[in-house]
């Protein structure tokens, strides 16, 4: 018999953050910069961990030029040629550290990825993106990319459950893209049922229940208590919660464990990855958390946390803040960055108003553009919509960053990395007063 999970699943629109006492005098005091060290690439990242999605209507070179001024990141879509990459790199060398080269899993994708990374060694990030990250083919592709580019940081997905997070981490990924079905332009069945009433409306996210459980391990032992040096694979493993006395058990941990547990699940905050109590995840450690461990009296190091990238479902700056508050290390944005001067998509004028086309990369339009049409064995899994033209993206970026800073001041988080530790979610029935809205 199929299993039916009847627990209530909550979305961004279902929760608000509870204000807390704060010593901050101004939003200008909030530091949004994060620093991470990656498990497999051994590279360091420093910046504001917001990423433009690798869609051809969002992840453009024009977008990257603006975002890098704010220390934001861009996953550049895979449809740029090598010559276009070389031209951009020569004219914008300062942007390259804030870029990822994207790839699918085909042999042509792998070949082009190699050409780009070989020609432009300053690009140190790779975004491996498929709609369904559960196939063996994708896992093997991640392994091939890690073998071919051992010093590049790899973000891979999309998945929504702990076992595949483990698989991708062990296969060589550093950052896991989490979320199937929460985006504005997805319209296919079992994992998502979204609708576009208008381009500004809030869309429900019905992805699977996902929750990251934080583990800290003894540096000399794996989950069996055997020294890692005696293990044939040499991999250090996190212990299952709460198998060992040295586990991190602080109630409101940085991944929002308690908040998420009391809520049951947070389907719209899908950068949190569900990991069963008897599972383990060997993961990367985050820089700058000695203070947290010492403050809790924890005798061991390093502090290890899975680096998750929440992908899809954010409609406003408050949603981005909630994603960080729920434990996302990175947040990827698509629709919020669509419709700008720097965005891709055709500009349309009608009745004195301007619009830009915005479509999912599994939509009929995208498949016609890059594959000649929808294959007989496929169905369109995305939408094409007209987004009202928004002008320069710089104004939207300032709005997003200002909203996150405002959230931090309300909960007393002087740094973005403190936001999840300061977050308590309150379940609500309504967030927006519709009286003076356009929908009234």
Secondary structure, DSSP 8 states (H G I E B T S, - for coil): ------S--B-GGGEEE---------GGG-B--EEEE-TTT--EEEE--EEE-S-TTTS-HHHHHHHGGGT-EEEE-TTS-HHHHHHHHHH-GGGGGGEEEEE-SSHHHHHHHHHHHHH-TT--EEEEE-S-TTSHHHHHHHHHHHHH-TTSEEEEEEE-BHHHHHHHHHHT-SEEEE-SS-STTB--TTT-----SSTTS-----------------TTB-TTS-BGGGSSS-------TTSSTTS---TT-TT-HHHHHHHS-BTT-TTS-B--TT------BBTT-HHHHHHTT------B---EEEES---SHHHHHHHHHTT-SEEEESGGGTTBTTS-S-EEEETTEEEEEEE-TTSHHHHHHHHSS--TT----B-EEEEE--B-HHHHHHHHHHHHHHHHHHHT-SBGGGTGGG--EEE-S--S--TTSTT-
